[in-house]
Amino acid sequence: MGADGYGHGADVEPDGWYRWGRVVLYAEMVIATLITVFSLYLAFQGTAGFLA
């Protein structure tokens, strides 16, 4: 077995989709965090459910 557990050496680079998949995953995490913070802000201001 190699260093990565798949019989390859340690210098194997991931495919292009893996890099873009990580970018999309991190972007979704940031968006989810922002939505959560905004929702908590509305809840503590007493305006949750009333954006108008």
CHARMM-style PDB file with segment names, atoms N, HN, CA, C and O in Angstrom:
ATOM      1  N   MET     1       0.830  -1.190   0.000  1.00  0.00      PROA
ATOM      2  CA  MET     1       0.000   0.000   0.000  1.00  0.00      PROA
ATOM      3  C   MET     1       0.869   1.246   0.000  1.00  0.00      PROA
ATOM      4  O   MET     1       1.960   1.272   0.569  1.00  0.00      PROA
ATOM      5  N   GLY     2       0.358   2.269  -0.650  1.00  0.00      PROA
ATOM      6  HN  GLY     2      -0.529   2.248  -1.112  1.00  0.00      PROA
ATOM      7  CA  GLY     2       1.077   3.531  -0.690  1.00  0.00      PROA
ATOM      8  C   GLY     2       0.723   4.401   0.501  1.00  0.00      PROA
ATOM      9  O   GLY     2       0.022   3.981   1.421  1.00  0.00      PROA
ATOM     10  N   ALA     3       1.220   5.609   0.458  1.00  0.00      PROA
ATOM     11  HN  ALA     3       1.790   5.951  -0.290  1.00  0.00      PROA
ATOM     12  CA  ALA     3       1.013   6.527   1.576  1.00  0.00      PROA
ATOM     13  C   ALA     3      -0.441   6.960   1.701  1.00  0.00      PROA
ATOM     14  O   ALA     3      -0.885   7.338   2.785  1.00  0.00      PROA
ATOM     15  N   ASP     4      -1.194   6.908   0.589  1.00  0.00      PROA
ATOM     16  HN  ASP     4      -0.834   6.601  -0.291  1.00  0.00      PROA
ATOM     17  CA  ASP     4      -2.580   7.342   0.645  1.00  0.00      PROA
ATOM     18  C   ASP     4      -3.559   6.193   0.888  1.00  0.00      PROA
ATOM     19  O   ASP     4      -4.765   6.431   0.953  1.00  0.00      PROA
ATOM     20  N   GLY     5      -3.083   4.974   1.021  1.00  0.00      PROA
ATOM     21  HN  GLY     5      -2.103   4.781   0.968  1.00  0.00      PROA
ATOM     22  CA  GLY     5      -3.945   3.846   1.322  1.00  0.00      PROA
ATOM     23  C   GLY     5      -4.568   3.190   0.107  1.00  0.00      PROA
ATOM     24  O   GLY     5      -5.308   2.217   0.257  1.00  0.00      PROA
ATOM     25  N   TYR     6      -4.298   3.682  -1.086  1.00  0.00      PROA
ATOM     26  HN  TYR     6      -3.697   4.472  -1.208  1.00  0.00      PROA
ATOM     27  CA  TYR     6      -4.879   3.130  -2.299  1.00  0.00      PROA
ATOM     28  C   TYR     6      -3.826   2.561  -3.239  1.00  0.00      PROA
ATOM     29  O   TYR     6      -4.123   2.278  -4.399  1.00  0.00      PROA
ATOM     30  N   GLY     7      -2.633   2.394  -2.767  1.00  0.00      PROA
ATOM     31  HN  GLY     7      -2.392   2.624  -1.824  1.00  0.00      PROA
ATOM     32  CA  GLY     7      -1.585   1.854  -3.605  1.00  0.00      PROA
ATOM     33  C   GLY     7      -0.855   2.900  -4.424  1.00  0.00      PROA
ATOM     34  O   GLY     7       0.011   2.565  -5.233  1.00  0.00      PROA
ATOM     35  N   HSD     8      -1.194   4.151  -4.225  1.00  0.00      PROA
ATOM     36  HN  HSD     8      -1.898   4.423  -3.568  1.00  0.00      PROA
ATOM     37  CA  HSD     8      -0.529   5.247  -4.924  1.00  0.00      PROA
ATOM     38  C   HSD     8       0.522   5.867  -4.009  1.00  0.00      PROA
ATOM     39  O   HSD     8       0.566   5.594  -2.809  1.00  0.00      PROA
ATOM     40  N   GLY     9       1.346   6.689  -4.590  1.00  0.00      PROA
ATOM     41  HN  GLY     9       1.310   6.911  -5.565  1.00  0.00      PROA
ATOM     42  CA  GLY     9       2.321   7.406  -3.784  1.00  0.00      PROA
ATOM     43  C   GLY     9       1.692   8.601  -3.103  1.00  0.00      PROA
ATOM     44  O   GLY     9       0.508   8.881  -3.294  1.00  0.00      PROA
ATOM     45  N   ALA    10       2.471   9.300  -2.317  1.00  0.00      PROA
ATOM     46  HN  ALA    10       3.432   9.073  -2.162  1.00  0.00      PROA
ATOM     47  CA  ALA    10       1.950  10.453  -1.581  1.00  0.00      PROA
ATOM     48  C   ALA    10       1.769  11.675  -2.479  1.00  0.00      PROA
ATOM     49  O   ALA    10       1.135  12.647  -2.069  1.00  0.00      PROA
ATOM     50  N   ASP    11       2.317  11.644  -3.708  1.00  0.00      PROA
ATOM     51  HN  ASP    11       2.832  10.854  -4.041  1.00  0.00      PROA
ATOM     52  CA  ASP    11       2.260  12.811  -4.578  1.00  0.00      PROA
ATOM     53  C   ASP    11       1.086  12.761  -5.559  1.00  0.00      PROA
ATOM     54  O   ASP    11       1.135  13.416  -6.600  1.00  0.00      PROA
ATOM     55  N   VAL    12       0.045  12.008  -5.251  1.00  0.00      PROA
ATOM     56  HN  VAL    12       0.006  11.476  -4.405  1.00  0.00      PROA
ATOM     57  CA  VAL    12      -1.127  11.926  -6.127  1.00  0.00      PROA
ATOM     58  C   VAL    12      -1.981  13.158  -5.893  1.00  0.00      PROA
ATOM     59  O   VAL    12      -2.318  13.485  -4.755  1.00  0.00      PROA
ATOM     60  N   GLU    13      -2.333  13.848  -6.990  1.00  0.00      PROA
ATOM     61  HN  GLU    13      -2.060  13.582  -7.915  1.00  0.00      PROA
ATOM     62  CA  GLU    13      -3.193  15.021  -6.881  1.00  0.00      PROA
ATOM     63  C   GLU    13      -4.633  14.639  -7.198  1.00  0.00      PROA
ATOM     64  O   GLU    13      -4.865  13.813  -8.080  1.00  0.00      PROA
ATOM     65  N   PRO    14      -5.592  15.214  -6.508  1.00  0.00      PROA
ATOM     66  CA  PRO    14      -6.989  14.895  -6.781  1.00  0.00      PROA
ATOM     67  C   PRO    14      -7.431  15.433  -8.133  1.00  0.00      PROA
ATOM     68  O   PRO    14      -6.786  16.313  -8.703  1.00  0.00      PROA
ATOM     69  N   ASP    15      -8.535  14.898  -8.641  1.00  0.00      PROA
ATOM     70  HN  ASP    15      -9.059  14.183  -8.178  1.00  0.00      PROA
ATOM     71  CA  ASP    15      -9.077  15.347  -9.917  1.00  0.00      PROA
ATOM     72  C   ASP    15      -9.603  16.772  -9.801  1.00  0.00      PROA
ATOM     73  O   ASP    15      -9.742  17.313  -8.704  1.00  0.00      PROA
ATOM     74  N   GLY    16      -9.893  17.371 -10.963  1.00  0.00      PROA
ATOM     75  HN  GLY    16      -9.780  16.932 -11.854  1.00  0.00      PROA
ATOM     76  CA  GLY    16     -10.397  18.742 -10.984  1.00  0.00      PROA
ATOM     77  C   GLY    16     -11.752  18.880 -10.313  1.00  0.00      PROA
ATOM     78  O   GLY    16     -12.042  19.902  -9.691  1.00  0.00      PROA
ATOM     79  N   TRP    17     -12.584  17.848 -10.440  1.00  0.00      PROA
ATOM     80  HN  TRP    17     -12.349  17.018 -10.945  1.00  0.00      PROA
ATOM     81  CA  TRP    17     -13.920  17.933  -9.827  1.00  0.00      PROA
ATOM     82  C   TRP    17     -13.817  18.008  -8.309  1.00  0.00      PROA
ATOM     83  O   TRP    17     -14.664  18.623  -7.661  1.00  0.00      PROA
ATOM     84  N   TYR    18     -12.796  17.393  -7.740  1.00  0.00      PROA
ATOM     85  HN  TYR    18     -12.107  16.893  -8.266  1.00  0.00      PROA
ATOM     86  CA  TYR    18     -12.631  17.398  -6.287  1.00  0.00      PROA
ATOM     87  C   TYR    18     -12.370  18.808  -5.782  1.00  0.00      PROA
ATOM     88  O   TYR    18     -12.919  19.220  -4.760  1.00  0.00      PROA
ATOM     89  N   ARG    19     -11.534  19.544  -6.498  1.00  0.00      PROA
ATOM     90  HN  ARG    19     -11.088  19.209  -7.328  1.00  0.00      PROA
ATOM     91  CA  ARG    19     -11.227  20.925  -6.098  1.00  0.00      PROA
ATOM     92  C   ARG    19     -12.481  21.792  -6.170  1.00  0.00      PROA
ATOM     93  O   ARG    19     -12.772  22.548  -5.244  1.00  0.00      PROA
ATOM     94  N   TRP    20     -13.227  21.679  -7.280  1.00  0.00      PROA
ATOM     95  HN  TRP    20     -12.990  21.065  -8.033  1.00  0.00      PROA
ATOM     96  CA  TRP    20     -14.436  22.482  -7.419  1.00  0.00      PROA
ATOM     97  C   TRP    20     -15.525  22.024  -6.469  1.00  0.00      PROA
ATOM     98  O   TRP    20     -16.336  22.832  -6.016  1.00  0.00      PROA
ATOM     99  N   GLY    21     -15.553  20.730  -6.162  1.00  0.00      PROA
ATOM    100  HN  GLY    21     -14.894  20.073  -6.530  1.00  0.00      PROA
ATOM    101  CA  GLY    21     -16.516  20.237  -5.183  1.00  0.00      PROA
ATOM    102  C   GLY    21     -16.272  20.829  -3.804  1.00  0.00      PROA
ATOM    103  O   GLY    21     -17.214  21.174  -3.091  1.00  0.00      PROA
ATOM    104  N   ARG    22     -14.998  20.946  -3.431  1.00  0.00      PROA
ATOM    105  HN  ARG    22     -14.232  20.666  -4.010  1.00  0.00      PROA
ATOM    106  CA  ARG    22     -14.666  21.569  -2.149  1.00  0.00      PROA
ATOM    107  C   ARG    22     -15.045  23.044  -2.152  1.00  0.00      PROA
ATOM    108  O   ARG    22     -15.549  23.553  -1.151  1.00  0.00      PROA
ATOM    109  N   VAL    23     -14.809  23.737  -3.263  1.00  0.00      PROA
ATOM    110  HN  VAL    23     -14.400  23.324  -4.076  1.00  0.00      PROA
ATOM    111  CA  VAL    23     -15.170  25.158  -3.354  1.00  0.00      PROA
ATOM    112  C   VAL    23     -16.670  25.330  -3.169  1.00  0.00      PROA
ATOM    113  O   VAL    23     -17.111  26.203  -2.421  1.00  0.00      PROA
ATOM    114  N   VAL    24     -17.457  24.497  -3.850  1.00  0.00      PROA
ATOM    115  HN  VAL    24     -17.100  23.787  -4.457  1.00  0.00      PROA
ATOM    116  CA  VAL    24     -18.916  24.585  -3.739  1.00  0.00      PROA
ATOM    117  C   VAL    24     -19.358  24.249  -2.317  1.00  0.00      PROA
ATOM    118  O   VAL    24     -20.236  24.915  -1.768  1.00  0.00      PROA
ATOM    119  N   LEU    25     -18.759  23.226  -1.722  1.00  0.00      PROA
ATOM    120  HN  LEU    25     -18.046  22.686  -2.168  1.00  0.00      PROA
ATOM    121  CA  LEU    25     -19.114  22.841  -0.358  1.00  0.00      PROA
ATOM    122  C   LEU    25     -18.839  23.975   0.623  1.00  0.00      PROA
ATOM    123  O   LEU    25     -19.680  24.276   1.471  1.00  0.00      PROA
ATOM    124  N   TYR    26     -17.673  24.606   0.519  1.00  0.00      PROA
ATOM    125  HN  TYR    26     -16.990  24.362  -0.170  1.00  0.00      PROA
ATOM    126  CA  TYR    26     -17.356  25.713   1.419  1.00  0.00      PROA
ATOM    127  C   TYR    26     -18.275  26.912   1.178  1.00  0.00      PROA
ATOM    128  O   TYR    26     -18.651  27.601   2.127  1.00  0.00      PROA
ATOM    129  N   ALA    27     -18.636  27.164  -0.069  1.00  0.00      PROA
ATOM    130  HN  ALA    27     -18.330  26.605  -0.840  1.00  0.00      PROA
ATOM    131  CA  ALA    27     -19.567  28.256  -0.368  1.00  0.00      PROA
ATOM    132  C   ALA    27     -20.925  27.983   0.269  1.00  0.00      PROA
ATOM    133  O   ALA    27     -21.539  28.888   0.834  1.00  0.00      PROA
ATOM    134  N   GLU    28     -21.391  26.752   0.182  1.00  0.00      PROA
ATOM    135  HN  GLU    28     -20.892  26.017  -0.277  1.00  0.00      PROA
ATOM    136  CA  GLU    28     -22.666  26.402   0.809  1.00  0.00      PROA
ATOM    137  C   GLU    28     -22.599  26.543   2.322  1.00  0.00      PROA
ATOM    138  O   GLU    28     -23.572  26.951   2.956  1.00  0.00      PROA
ATOM    139  N   MET    29     -21.457  26.207   2.899  1.00  0.00      PROA
ATOM    140  HN  MET    29     -20.666  25.876   2.385  1.00  0.00      PROA
ATOM    141  CA  MET    29     -21.305  26.359   4.347  1.00  0.00      PROA
ATOM    142  C   MET    29     -21.373  27.823   4.755  1.00  0.00      PROA
ATOM    143  O   MET    29     -21.982  28.158   5.771  1.00  0.00      PROA
ATOM    144  N   VAL    30     -20.753  28.694   3.972  1.00  0.00      PROA
ATOM    145  HN  VAL    30     -20.259  28.422   3.146  1.00  0.00      PROA
ATOM    146  CA  VAL    30     -20.786  30.130   4.274  1.00  0.00      PROA
ATOM    147  C   VAL    30     -22.208  30.663   4.145  1.00  0.00      PROA
ATOM    148  O   VAL    30     -22.665  31.427   4.995  1.00  0.00      PROA
ATOM    149  N   ILE    31     -22.909  30.264   3.087  1.00  0.00      PROA
ATOM    150  HN  ILE    31     -22.538  29.643   2.397  1.00  0.00      PROA
ATOM    151  CA  ILE    31     -24.291  30.717   2.893  1.00  0.00      PROA
ATOM    152  C   ILE    31     -25.170  30.243   4.040  1.00  0.00      PROA
ATOM    153  O   ILE    31     -25.975  31.019   4.556  1.00  0.00      PROA
ATOM    154  N   ALA    32     -25.034  28.982   4.453  1.00  0.00      PROA
ATOM    155  HN  ALA    32     -24.380  28.351   4.034  1.00  0.00      PROA
ATOM    156  CA  ALA    32     -25.830  28.458   5.563  1.00  0.00      PROA
ATOM    157  C   ALA    32     -25.539  29.214   6.855  1.00  0.00      PROA
ATOM    158  O   ALA    32     -26.452  29.481   7.637  1.00  0.00      PROA
ATOM    159  N   THR    33     -24.279  29.559   7.084  1.00  0.00      PROA
ATOM    160  HN  THR    33     -23.537  29.342   6.449  1.00  0.00      PROA
ATOM    161  CA  THR    33     -23.919  30.314   8.284  1.00  0.00      PROA
ATOM    162  C   THR    33     -24.537  31.707   8.253  1.00  0.00      PROA
ATOM    163  O   THR    33     -25.060  32.178   9.263  1.00  0.00      PROA
ATOM    164  N   LEU    34     -24.480  32.365   7.105  1.00  0.00      PROA
ATOM    165  HN  LEU    34     -24.055  31.983   6.284  1.00  0.00      PROA
ATOM    166  CA  LEU    34     -25.077  33.696   6.987  1.00  0.00      PROA
ATOM    167  C   LEU    34     -26.585  33.657   7.202  1.00  0.00      PROA
ATOM    168  O   LEU    34     -27.134  34.536   7.864  1.00  0.00      PROA
ATOM    169  N   ILE    35     -27.257  32.660   6.657  1.00  0.00      PROA
ATOM    170  HN  ILE    35     -26.810  31.945   6.119  1.00  0.00      PROA
ATOM    171  CA  ILE    35     -28.702  32.531   6.852  1.00  0.00      PROA
ATOM    172  C   ILE    35     -29.019  32.299   8.324  1.00  0.00      PROA
ATOM    173  O   ILE    35     -29.985  32.853   8.850  1.00  0.00      PROA
ATOM    174  N   THR    36     -28.210  31.484   8.984  1.00  0.00      PROA
ATOM    175  HN  THR    36     -27.426  31.034   8.556  1.00  0.00      PROA
ATOM    176  CA  THR    36     -28.424  31.215  10.404  1.00  0.00      PROA
ATOM    177  C   THR    36     -28.251  32.480  11.232  1.00  0.00      PROA
ATOM    178  O   THR    36     -29.068  32.766  12.108  1.00  0.00      PROA
ATOM    179  N   VAL    37     -27.202  33.234  10.963  1.00  0.00      PROA
ATOM    180  HN  VAL    37     -26.539  33.002  10.251  1.00  0.00      PROA
ATOM    181  CA  VAL    37     -26.957  34.483  11.696  1.00  0.00      PROA
ATOM    182  C   VAL    37     -28.092  35.472  11.451  1.00  0.00      PROA
ATOM    183  O   VAL    37     -28.555  36.126  12.385  1.00  0.00      PROA
ATOM    184  N   PHE    38     -28.541  35.588  10.206  1.00  0.00      PROA
ATOM    185  HN  PHE    38     -28.165  35.057   9.447  1.00  0.00      PROA
ATOM    186  CA  PHE    38     -29.638  36.497   9.883  1.00  0.00      PROA
ATOM    187  C   PHE    38     -30.921  36.069  10.584  1.00  0.00      PROA
ATOM    188  O   PHE    38     -31.659  36.910  11.098  1.00  0.00      PROA
ATOM    189  N   SER    39     -31.188  34.777  10.609  1.00  0.00      PROA
ATOM    190  HN  SER    39     -30.589  34.093  10.192  1.00  0.00      PROA
ATOM    191  CA  SER    39     -32.382  34.271  11.276  1.00  0.00      PROA
ATOM    192  C   SER    39     -32.332  34.537  12.770  1.00  0.00      PROA
ATOM    193  O   SER    39     -33.332  34.941  13.363  1.00  0.00      PROA
ATOM    194  N   LEU    40     -31.168  34.314  13.387  1.00  0.00      PROA
ATOM    195  HN  LEU    40     -30.356  33.986  12.905  1.00  0.00      PROA
ATOM    196  CA  LEU    40     -31.040  34.608  14.815  1.00  0.00      PROA
ATOM    197  C   LEU    40     -31.190  36.097  15.091  1.00  0.00      PROA
ATOM    198  O   LEU    40     -31.795  36.487  16.089  1.00  0.00      PROA
ATOM    199  N   TYR    41     -30.644  36.925  14.213  1.00  0.00      PROA
ATOM    200  HN  TYR    41     -30.152  36.608  13.402  1.00  0.00      PROA
ATOM    201  CA  TYR    41     -30.788  38.373  14.373  1.00  0.00      PROA
ATOM    202  C   TYR    41     -32.268  38.761  14.361  1.00  0.00      PROA
ATOM    203  O   TYR    41     -32.719  39.529  15.211  1.00  0.00      PROA
ATOM    204  N   LEU    42     -33.018  38.228  13.395  1.00  0.00      PROA
ATOM    205  HN  LEU    42     -32.651  37.604  12.705  1.00  0.00      PROA
ATOM    206  CA  LEU    42     -34.446  38.544  13.327  1.00  0.00      PROA
ATOM    207  C   LEU    42     -35.176  38.035  14.563  1.00  0.00      PROA
ATOM    208  O   LEU    42     -36.054  38.717  15.092  1.00  0.00      PROA
ATOM    209  N   ALA    43     -34.821  36.853  15.019  1.00  0.00      PROA
ATOM    210  HN  ALA    43     -34.108  36.299  14.589  1.00  0.00      PROA
ATOM    211  CA  ALA    43     -35.493  36.285  16.188  1.00  0.00      PROA
ATOM    212  C   ALA    43     -35.251  37.139  17.423  1.00  0.00      PROA
ATOM    213  O   ALA    43     -36.180  37.388  18.192  1.00  0.00      PROA
ATOM    214  N   PHE    44     -34.019  37.591  17.626  1.00  0.00      PROA
ATOM    215  HN  PHE    44     -33.265  37.389  17.002  1.00  0.00      PROA
ATOM    216  CA  PHE    44     -33.722  38.380  18.816  1.00  0.00      PROA
ATOM    217  C   PHE    44     -34.237  39.814  18.709  1.00  0.00      PROA
ATOM    218  O   PHE    44     -34.382  40.494  19.725  1.00  0.00      PROA
ATOM    219  N   GLN    45     -34.514  40.276  17.499  1.00  0.00      PROA
ATOM    220  HN  GLN    45     -34.396  39.723  16.674  1.00  0.00      PROA
ATOM    221  CA  GLN    45     -35.108  41.596  17.319  1.00  0.00      PROA
ATOM    222  C   GLN    45     -36.633  41.559  17.434  1.00  0.00      PROA
ATOM    223  O   GLN    45     -37.286  42.602  17.476  1.00  0.00      PROA
ATOM    224  N   GLY    46     -37.191  40.354  17.482  1.00  0.00      PROA
ATOM    225  HN  GLY    46     -36.661  39.506  17.448  1.00  0.00      PROA
ATOM    226  CA  GLY    46     -38.636  40.216  17.617  1.00  0.00      PROA
ATOM    227  C   GLY    46     -39.364  40.347  16.290  1.00  0.00      PROA
ATOM    228  O   GLY    46     -40.580  40.541  16.276  1.00  0.00      PROA
ATOM    229  N   THR    47     -38.659  40.246  15.185  1.00  0.00      PROA
ATOM    230  HN  THR    47     -37.672  40.089  15.196  1.00  0.00      PROA
ATOM    231  CA  THR    47     -39.312  40.397  13.878  1.00  0.00      PROA
ATOM    232  C   THR    47     -39.232  39.119  13.059  1.00  0.00      PROA
ATOM    233  O   THR    47     -39.372  39.161  11.837  1.00  0.00      PROA
ATOM    234  N   ALA    48     -39.012  37.992  13.708  1.00  0.00      PROA
ATOM    235  HN  ALA    48     -38.899  37.958  14.701  1.00  0.00      PROA
ATOM    236  CA  ALA    48     -38.896  36.731  12.968  1.00  0.00      PROA
ATOM    237  C   ALA    48     -40.209  36.434  12.260  1.00  0.00      PROA
ATOM    238  O   ALA    48     -41.270  36.447  12.884  1.00  0.00      PROA
ATOM    239  N   GLY    49     -40.145  36.169  10.973  1.00  0.00      PROA
ATOM    240  HN  GLY    49     -39.283  36.158  10.465  1.00  0.00      PROA
ATOM    241  CA  GLY    49     -41.334  35.853  10.177  1.00  0.00      PROA
ATOM    242  C   GLY    49     -41.977  37.064   9.563  1.00  0.00      PROA
ATOM    243  O   GLY    49     -42.925  36.924   8.791  1.00  0.00      PROA
ATOM    244  N   PHE    50     -41.489  38.269   9.880  1.00  0.00      PROA
ATOM    245  HN  PHE    50     -40.718  38.382  10.507  1.00  0.00      PROA
ATOM    246  CA  PHE    50     -42.081  39.492   9.354  1.00  0.00      PROA
ATOM    247  C   PHE    50     -40.992  40.346   8.727  1.00  0.00      PROA
ATOM    248  O   PHE    50     -40.488  41.270   9.366  1.00  0.00      PROA
ATOM    249  N   LEU    51     -40.624  40.053   7.491  1.00  0.00      PROA
ATOM    250  HN  LEU    51     -41.033  39.302   6.972  1.00  0.00      PROA
ATOM    251  CA  LEU    51     -39.547  40.796   6.837  1.00  0.00      PROA
ATOM    252  C   LEU    51     -40.043  42.125   6.263  1.00  0.00      PROA
ATOM    253  O   LEU    51     -39.230  43.000   5.965  1.00  0.00      PROA
ATOM    254  N   ALA    52     -41.333  42.292   6.104  1.00  0.00      PROA
ATOM    255  HN  ALA    52     -41.994  41.581   6.346  1.00  0.00      PROA
ATOM    256  CA  ALA    52     -41.873  43.515   5.491  1.00  0.00      PROA
ATOM    257  C   ALA    52     -41.924  44.658   6.472  1.00  0.00      PROA
ATOM    258  OT1 ALA    52     -42.352  45.757   6.119  1.00  0.00      PROA
TER     259      ALA     52
END
